Amino acid sequence: MHKTPKRIYEELNRERPFCERKEIFKDHECIGRSTMEHTWIHGGRQINEKWAIIRLCEWAHSVGKCQSGGGLNKEINEFISINHATDDDFKKYPNKNWQQIKSYLNKKYDKT
């Protein structure tokens, strides 16, 4: 696990809600402190960019006091983060078919 760079951490604190999953899905009451999840791995390392990091409460991230009973759903977290990305972001990580992944996740989870 890598610590979120200070610049990205500060930007996320300003721009995004406490728990992005709660904002989109309204499927739980937030429990615990605010955390940040790196949702994607590339080359065996976490992608440490703003689009690939989302804010979650401890329950939605299954960490801290909710580690053994939280509601982590990695695919939902990937759905949230992939919709923060641009085509230029995807070009930096060419080993995945990002458009196909995004299309699949949007069809499965998009609430609009």
C-alpha positions as CSV (number, residue, x, y, z in Angstrom):
1,M,0.0,0.0,0.0
2,H,1.2,3.4,-0.9
3,K,0.4,6.6,0.9
4,T,-1.6,9.0,-1.2
5,P,0.7,11.9,-2.3
6,K,0.0,15.1,-0.3
7,R,-1.1,17.1,-3.4
8,I,-3.6,14.4,-4.5
9,Y,-4.8,14.0,-0.9
10,E,-5.5,17.7,-0.6
11,E,-7.2,17.9,-4.0
12,L,-9.5,14.9,-3.2
13,N,-10.4,16.5,0.2
14,R,-11.5,19.7,-1.6
15,E,-13.3,18.1,-4.6
16,R,-14.9,14.9,-3.5
17,P,-17.5,14.0,-0.9
18,F,-16.7,12.1,2.3
19,C,-17.8,8.7,0.8
20,E,-18.2,8.6,-2.9
21,R,-20.0,5.3,-2.8
22,K,-22.6,6.7,-0.4
23,E,-23.1,9.7,-2.7
24,I,-23.7,7.6,-5.8
25,F,-25.4,4.4,-4.5
26,K,-27.0,5.6,-1.2
27,D,-26.7,1.9,-0.1
28,H,-25.4,2.4,3.5
29,E,-24.9,4.8,6.3
30,C,-21.2,5.7,6.6
31,I,-19.3,4.2,9.4
32,G,-15.8,5.3,10.5
33,R,-13.3,7.7,9.3
34,S,-12.7,8.8,5.7
35,T,-10.2,6.7,3.8
36,M,-8.8,6.6,0.3
37,E,-8.7,3.5,-1.9
38,H,-6.3,3.0,-4.8
39,T,-8.7,1.1,-7.1
40,W,-6.4,0.0,-9.9
41,I,-3.1,-2.0,-10.1
42,H,-0.7,-1.6,-13.1
43,G,2.5,-3.6,-13.3
44,G,2.0,-4.9,-9.8
45,R,1.8,-1.4,-8.3
46,Q,-1.1,0.8,-7.4
47,I,-2.0,3.6,-9.8
48,N,-1.2,6.6,-7.7
49,E,-3.2,9.2,-9.7
50,K,-6.2,11.3,-8.7
51,W,-8.7,9.4,-11.0
52,A,-7.7,6.0,-9.6
53,I,-8.1,7.0,-5.9
54,I,-11.6,7.3,-4.4
55,R,-12.8,8.4,-0.9
56,L,-14.7,5.9,1.1
57,C,-15.8,5.5,4.7
58,E,-14.2,2.6,6.7
59,W,-17.3,0.4,6.1
60,A,-17.2,0.8,2.3
61,H,-13.5,0.2,2.3
62,S,-13.6,-2.6,4.8
63,V,-10.7,-1.2,6.8
64,G,-10.1,-0.1,10.4
65,K,-13.0,-1.0,12.7
66,C,-14.9,-2.5,9.8
67,Q,-12.1,-4.7,8.5
68,S,-13.9,-8.0,9.1
69,G,-17.4,-6.9,8.4
70,G,-17.4,-4.0,5.9
71,G,-19.1,-3.7,2.6
72,L,-16.1,-3.5,0.2
73,N,-17.1,-4.1,-3.4
74,K,-14.1,-3.7,-5.6
75,E,-16.1,-3.6,-8.8
76,I,-18.2,-0.7,-7.5
77,N,-15.1,1.2,-6.5
78,E,-13.6,0.6,-10.0
79,F,-16.9,1.9,-11.5
80,I,-16.6,5.1,-9.5
81,S,-12.9,5.7,-10.3
82,I,-13.0,4.8,-14.0
83,N,-15.5,7.5,-14.5
84,H,-13.1,10.1,-13.1
85,A,-10.5,9.1,-15.8
86,T,-9.9,10.7,-19.2
87,D,-8.7,9.0,-22.4
88,D,-5.3,10.6,-21.7
89,D,-5.2,8.9,-18.3
90,F,-5.9,5.5,-20.0
91,K,-3.1,6.0,-22.5
92,K,-0.6,5.9,-19.7
93,Y,-1.6,2.3,-18.9
94,P,-2.0,0.5,-22.2
95,N,-2.1,-3.1,-20.9
96,K,-5.9,-2.9,-20.2
97,N,-8.8,-2.3,-22.6
98,W,-10.1,0.6,-20.5
99,Q,-13.0,1.5,-22.8
100,Q,-14.3,-2.1,-22.7
101,I,-13.9,-2.1,-18.9
102,K,-15.6,1.3,-18.6
103,S,-18.5,0.2,-20.9
104,Y,-19.1,-3.0,-18.9
105,L,-19.0,-1.2,-15.5
106,N,-21.3,1.6,-16.7
107,K,-23.8,-0.9,-18.0
108,K,-23.8,-2.8,-14.8
109,Y,-23.8,0.1,-12.3
110,D,-24.8,3.3,-13.9
111,K,-27.8,4.7,-12.0
112,T,-28.6,7.6,-14.5
